[in-house]
Amino acid sequence: METITAQQAMEAANQAAFLTNNLWILIATVLVFVMHLGFSALEAGFVQRKNTVNILFKNAMIIAIGLLTYCLVGFNLMYPGADFAGKFFGFGGFGLNPSEADLTSAYGNYTYWADFIFQGMFAATAATIVSGAVAERIKLGPFLLIATLLVAICYPITGMWKWGGGWLDAMGFYDFAGSTLVHAMGGAAALAVVIVLGPRIGKYTESGIKPIPGHNMPLAAIGVFLLWFGWFGFNGGSVLSADAASVSLVFVTTSLAAAAGAVGAFIVSYLKFKSHDLSMVLNGILGGLVGITAGADQMGPTSAILIGFIAGMIIPFSVIFFDKIKIDDPVGATSVHLVCGIWGTLAVGIFGKMAGMGQLLTQLIGTLSVCAFTFTFAFGVAFLIKKAVGIRVSEEEEERGLDVSEHGASAYQDMENIAYNFSVK
């Protein structure tokens, strides 16, 4: 009988750990991919029925464009290599070119391929955040161009500042899974494009703010639950290994924050509006998830609940604020992702393992830097497109709906024709 040496046993154990870690990253990738289905359902539910095909089309194109552009330039912009550590910008070349060592445990806890596909799913999320905020009045071509540039250039550059070993990482800025680097970044881009675009027709009138309710709240609710489900991969995968204790903790803090976010939004929205507003509770769940994302691996249960509860409480106040300054966001993306993303990043400096004024200041510098760069980039791109070819559909197209004007089809053919004929008469 062959005897196994201690060294052979150790090598076998290391290989088993490598395979397990790599498998978990790939499972987490699938969960993050499901989040794109969640965003699609949420945004489709929150828009008017005449714009359903348009919002679904944009979400389908975002994941496709996101993966291709991230493969071509984004991945190597975000992870340019050790030569660019502590810097603002670096580029490792076009395309994906792994070596043999990159496909083994010499690369880390997982392969180069697993790393790319996991990060690629994250990249497309930022543009998805923008799609909901600018829904119902943006031209399809300009939107796709903005989304492409965000994923190809803007997101990788700011992501490199922390996750690629750049200047924020050297400063000690902490963002575990992207409260700032994904969510606040996407929210800042959304805010910039919304400002350039302007509000929907009839939203802000001389007699006050006119609500434009979404057409399918069951679909929106399904979207939120799919997002909560996918967030287990978004945060759990960001452990970057299958470490039992760390992944389990992240699952717990993620869910507790989401639950607390729902309760926080429920309480505040009822006190302010004297009604049980489902949209506020749904966005409260998302606000809690965004809020915990920066420090999900550092928090205990109590801290996670507080972070999520405060994020949920923020949602109604933020929605009201943006409406008062006539920022028209049909899905509340700026409130959920920008405002709660900033809060979650700052919460690391309040509740995290390195909590203190020094860390809080570092967190503030980091989140404001990313948001300022992204806002400037997105505003500049949107403004130039507006001047060059126009960014907004005509009033007639907006009234008829983007499903017909941009796609020549409707999600609900008979109902849409009846509704339009009735409105004309």
C-alpha positions in Angstrom: 0.0 0.0 0.0 1.4 3.4 -1.1 2.2 5.7 1.7 1.2 9.4 1.4 3.9 11.8 2.6 3.1 14.9 4.7 4.0 17.1 1.8 1.7 15.2 -0.6 -1.2 15.5 1.9 -0.5 19.2 2.2 -0.5 19.7 -1.5 -3.8 17.7 -1.8 -5.4 19.8 0.9 -4.2 23.1 -0.8 -5.6 21.9 -4.1 -9.0 21.0 -2.6 -9.1 24.4 -0.9 -8.2 26.1 -4.2 -11.0 24.2 -6.1 -13.5 25.0 -3.4 -12.6 28.7 -3.3 -12.8 28.9 -7.1 -16.2 27.2 -7.2 -17.6 29.6 -4.7 -16.4 32.6 -6.7 -18.2 31.1 -9.8 -21.4 30.5 -7.8 -21.2 34.0 -6.5 -20.8 35.2 -10.1 -24.1 33.5 -11.0 -25.8 35.2 -8.1 -24.5 38.6 -9.2 -25.7 37.8 -12.7 -29.2 37.2 -11.2 -29.1 40.7 -9.9 -29.4 42.0 -13.5 -32.7 40.1 -13.7 -33.7 41.8 -10.4 -32.8 45.2 -11.7 -34.8 44.5 -14.9 -37.9 43.5 -13.1 -37.6 46.3 -10.5 -37.2 49.0 -13.2 -39.9 47.5 -15.4 -42.3 47.5 -12.5 -41.5 51.1 -11.5 -42.0 52.6 -15.0 -45.2 53.2 -16.9 -46.4 50.2 -19.0 -45.7 52.1 -22.3 -42.0 52.0 -21.5 -41.6 48.4 -20.4 -39.9 47.1 -23.5 -37.5 50.0 -23.5 -36.3 49.4 -19.9 -35.9 45.7 -20.5 -34.0 46.3 -23.7 -31.6 48.6 -22.0 -31.0 46.1 -19.2 -30.3 43.3 -21.7 -27.9 45.5 -23.6 -26.1 46.7 -20.5 -24.9 43.3 -19.4 -23.8 42.5 -23.0 -22.0 45.8 -23.4 -20.6 45.7 -19.9 -18.9 42.3 -20.3 -17.5 43.1 -23.7 -16.0 46.5 -22.8 -14.8 45.2 -19.5 -13.0 42.4 -21.3 -11.5 44.7 -23.9 -10.2 47.5 -21.6 -12.0 47.7 -18.3 -10.4 44.8 -16.5 -6.9 45.9 -17.2 -7.8 49.5 -16.3 -9.1 48.4 -13.0 -6.3 46.0 -12.3 -3.2 47.3 -14.1 -0.6 45.6 -12.0 1.8 46.3 -9.2 3.7 49.0 -11.2 0.7 51.3 -10.7 0.2 50.7 -7.0 -0.6 53.9 -5.1 -1.4 55.8 -8.2 -4.4 57.4 -9.9 -4.3 55.6 -13.3 -2.8 52.6 -14.9 -3.5 50.3 -17.9 -2.3 46.7 -18.3 -3.1 46.4 -22.0 -6.1 45.4 -24.1 -7.9 42.1 -23.8 -7.4 39.1 -21.5 -4.0 37.4 -21.5 -3.5 35.0 -18.6 -0.4 33.0 -18.2 -0.3 29.3 -17.1 0.3 30.4 -13.5 -2.8 32.6 -13.6 -4.9 29.5 -13.9 -3.6 27.8 -10.8 -3.3 28.6 -7.1 -0.3 30.7 -7.9 -2.7 33.4 -8.9 -4.6 33.4 -5.6 -7.6 31.7 -4.2 -9.2 31.4 -7.7 -8.2 31.5 -11.4 -7.7 34.6 -13.6 -10.9 33.5 -15.5 -13.0 33.4 -12.3 -11.6 36.8 -11.3 -12.5 38.4 -14.6 -16.1 37.0 -14.8 -16.9 37.9 -11.2 -15.6 41.4 -11.6 -17.3 41.8 -15.0 -20.7 41.2 -13.4 -20.0 44.0 -10.9 -18.9 46.4 -13.7 -22.2 46.2 -15.6 -24.2 47.0 -12.4 -23.1 50.6 -12.3 -24.6 51.3 -15.7 -27.8 49.4 -14.7 -28.2 51.9 -11.8 -28.3 54.7 -14.4 -30.9 53.1 -16.6 -33.7 53.3 -14.0 -33.0 56.9 -13.1 -33.2 58.2 -16.7 -36.1 56.0 -17.7 -39.0 57.1 -19.9 -37.4 60.0 -21.7 -33.8 59.2 -22.9 -32.9 58.2 -26.4 -31.7 54.7 -26.7 -28.5 55.4 -28.7 -27.2 58.1 -26.3 -28.0 56.0 -23.3 -26.1 53.0 -24.7 -23.1 55.3 -25.5 -23.1 56.6 -21.9 -23.3 53.1 -20.5 -20.4 51.9 -22.6 -18.2 54.8 -21.5 -19.1 54.3 -17.9 -18.2 50.6 -17.9 -15.2 50.9 -20.2 -13.5 53.9 -18.6 -15.1 55.6 -15.6 -15.9 52.6 -13.4 -12.5 50.9 -13.9 -10.6 54.1 -13.1 -12.3 54.8 -9.8 -12.3 51.1 -9.0 -8.6 50.9 -9.5 -8.1 53.6 -6.8 -9.1 51.1 -4.2 -9.4 47.5 -5.5 -6.6 47.9 -8.0 -4.1 49.1 -5.4 -4.4 52.8 -6.2 -4.2 55.9 -4.1 -7.3 55.3 -2.0 -6.0 51.9 -1.1 -2.7 53.4 0.0 -4.6 55.9 2.1 -6.4 53.2 4.0 -9.9 53.7 2.4 -12.1 50.7 2.9 -14.9 49.5 0.7 -15.5 45.8 1.0 -17.9 45.1 -1.8 -18.7 48.5 -3.3 -21.0 50.9 -1.4 -19.0 53.6 -3.1 -17.1 51.9 -5.9 -20.2 50.4 -7.4 -23.3 51.9 -5.9 -22.5 55.5 -5.1 -20.5 55.6 -8.3 -23.5 54.5 -10.3 -25.8 56.8 -8.4 -23.5 59.8 -9.0 -23.5 59.0 -12.8 -27.3 58.7 -12.6 -27.7 62.1 -10.9 -25.5 63.8 -13.5 -27.4 62.4 -16.5 -30.7 63.1 -14.9 -29.7 66.8 -14.5 -28.7 67.0 -18.2 -31.8 65.2 -19.3 -34.5 67.0 -17.2 -37.7 65.7 -15.7 -40.5 63.8 -17.4 -43.3 65.7 -18.9 -46.0 66.6 -16.3 -43.9 65.5 -13.3 -43.4 69.0 -11.9 -46.3 71.4 -12.5 -47.4 74.8 -11.3 -49.8 73.2 -8.9 -47.1 70.9 -7.4 -45.5 67.5 -7.9 -47.6 65.0 -9.9 -46.8 61.4 -9.0 -46.3 59.1 -12.0 -46.7 55.7 -10.5 -45.2 52.5 -11.8 -47.5 50.1 -13.7 -46.6 46.8 -12.0 -45.8 46.6 -8.3 -45.8 42.8 -8.2 -43.0 42.9 -10.8 -41.1 45.5 -8.8 -41.4 43.4 -5.6 -40.1 40.3 -7.5 -37.2 42.4 -8.7 -36.2 43.5 -5.1 -36.3 39.9 -3.8 -34.2 38.8 -6.7 -31.7 41.6 -5.9 -31.7 40.5 -2.2 -31.0 37.0 -3.4 -28.2 38.1 -5.7 -26.6 40.2 -3.0 -25.5 37.0 -1.2 -23.2 36.6 -4.1 -22.4 40.3 -4.4 -21.2 40.5 -0.8 -20.5 36.9 -0.1 -18.3 36.5 -3.1 -16.4 39.6 -2.2 -14.8 37.6 0.6 -12.8 36.2 -2.4 -12.6 32.8 -0.8 -14.9 30.1 0.6 -13.8 30.8 4.2 -16.6 29.5 6.2 -16.6 32.0 9.0 -16.2 35.1 6.8 -18.8 34.1 4.2 -21.3 33.1 6.9 -20.9 36.4 8.7 -21.4 38.4 5.5 -24.6 36.5 4.7 -25.9 37.4 8.2 -25.0 41.1 8.1 -26.3 41.5 4.6 -29.7 40.1 5.4 -30.0 41.9 8.7 -29.3 45.2 7.1 -31.8 44.5 4.3 -34.5 43.6 6.9 -33.7 46.7 9.0 -33.8 48.9 5.9 -37.3 47.7 5.2 -38.4 48.6 8.7 -36.7 51.9 8.8 -38.4 53.0 5.5 -41.7 51.6 6.7 -41.7 53.7 9.9 -40.5 57.0 8.3 -42.8 56.8 5.3 -45.8 56.1 7.4 -45.0 59.0 9.8 -44.5 61.3 6.8 -47.2 60.2 4.4 -49.7 58.4 6.7 -49.8 55.5 4.3 -48.1 52.1 3.9 -46.0 52.8 0.8 -44.7 49.6 -0.8 -42.3 51.4 -3.1 -40.6 53.0 0.0 -40.3 49.7 1.7 -38.8 48.0 -1.4 -36.3 50.8 -1.8 -35.7 50.6 2.0 -34.6 47.0 1.5 -32.2 48.0 -1.3 -31.0 51.0 0.8 -30.1 48.6 3.6 -28.3 46.3 1.2 -26.3 49.2 -0.3 -25.5 50.6 3.1 -24.0 47.4 4.5 -22.0 46.6 1.4 -18.9 48.7 2.3 -18.4 46.9 5.7 -20.4 43.6 5.6 -17.3 41.7 6.7 -16.5 44.0 9.6 -19.9 44.4 11.3 -21.6 42.4 14.0 -25.4 41.9 14.0 -26.2 45.0 16.0 -24.1 47.3 13.8 -25.5 45.7 10.6 -29.1 46.4 11.9 -28.3 50.0 12.8 -26.6 50.6 9.4 -29.5 49.1 7.5 -32.2 50.8 9.6 -30.6 54.3 9.1 -30.3 53.6 5.4 -34.0 52.7 5.3 -34.9 55.9 7.2 -32.9 57.9 4.7 -34.8 56.8 1.7 -38.1 58.7 2.2 -36.2 61.9 3.1 -33.9 61.6 0.1 -36.8 60.9 -2.3 -38.6 64.0 -1.0 -35.4 66.1 -1.3 -34.7 65.2 -4.9 -38.3 65.8 -5.8 -38.2 69.3 -4.2 -35.2 70.2 -6.4 -36.9 68.7 -9.4 -34.6 65.7 -9.9 -36.9 63.2 -11.5 -35.8 59.6 -10.8 -38.6 57.1 -11.6 -37.0 54.3 -9.5 -35.3 56.2 -6.7 -31.8 55.1 -7.9 -30.1 58.3 -6.7 -31.6 57.8 -3.2 -30.8 54.1 -2.9 -27.4 54.0 -4.5 -25.9 57.4 -4.2 -27.1 58.5 -0.8 -27.2 55.1 0.9 -23.9 54.3 -0.7 -22.2 57.3 0.8 -23.9 56.5 4.2 -22.7 52.9 4.1 -19.1 54.0 3.3 -19.1 56.4 6.2 -20.6 53.8 8.4 -17.3 51.8 8.2 -15.6 54.7 10.0 -18.3 54.7 12.7 -19.0 51.0 13.3 -16.1 49.2 11.6 -13.0 47.6 13.2 -11.0 50.7 12.4 -13.7 53.2 13.5 -12.5 56.6 14.5 -12.2 60.2 13.3 -9.1 59.3 11.1 -10.9 56.4 9.4 -14.1 58.4 9.0 -12.2 61.2 7.3 -10.5 58.7 5.0 -13.9 57.2 4.1 -15.3 60.7 3.5 -12.4 61.6 1.2 -12.7 58.3 -0.7 -16.5 58.4 -1.3 -16.5 62.1 -2.3 -13.6 61.6 -4.6 -15.2 58.8 -6.5 -18.6 60.6 -6.7 -17.0 63.8 -7.8 -15.0 62.2 -10.6 -17.9 60.1 -11.7 -20.4 63.0 -11.7 -18.0 65.1 -13.7 -17.3 62.4 -16.2 -21.0 61.4 -16.7 -22.2 65.1 -16.8 -19.5 65.9 -19.4 -20.4 62.9 -21.6 -24.1 63.5 -21.4 -23.8 67.3 -22.0 -21.6 66.7 -25.1 -24.1 64.1 -26.5 -26.9 66.5 -25.8 -25.2 69.3 -27.8 -24.1 67.0 -30.6 -27.1 64.7 -31.4 -29.6 65.3 -28.6 -30.2 63.1 -25.6 -34.0 63.2 -25.1 -36.9 61.9 -27.2 -39.5 64.3 -28.5 -42.6 65.3 -26.5 -44.8 63.2 -28.8 -42.5 60.2 -28.5 -42.5 60.5 -24.7 -46.3 60.8 -24.5 -46.8 57.8 -26.8 -44.2 55.8 -25.0 -40.7 54.6 -25.8 -41.8 51.1 -26.5 -43.5 52.2 -29.7 -41.2 55.1 -30.7 -37.9 53.3 -30.0 -38.8 49.7 -30.6 -42.0 49.6 -32.6 -43.5 47.2 -30.1 -45.3 47.1 -26.7 -45.1 44.7 -23.8 -48.9 44.8 -23.6 -50.1 45.2 -27.2 -53.9 45.4 -26.8 -53.9 47.3 -23.6 -51.5 49.9 -24.9 -53.5 50.5 -28.1 -56.7 50.9 -26.2 -55.1 53.3 -23.7 -53.6 55.4 -26.5 -56.7 55.6 -28.6 -58.7 56.6 -25.5 -56.3 59.4 -24.6 -56.4 60.7 -28.2 -60.2 60.9 -28.2 
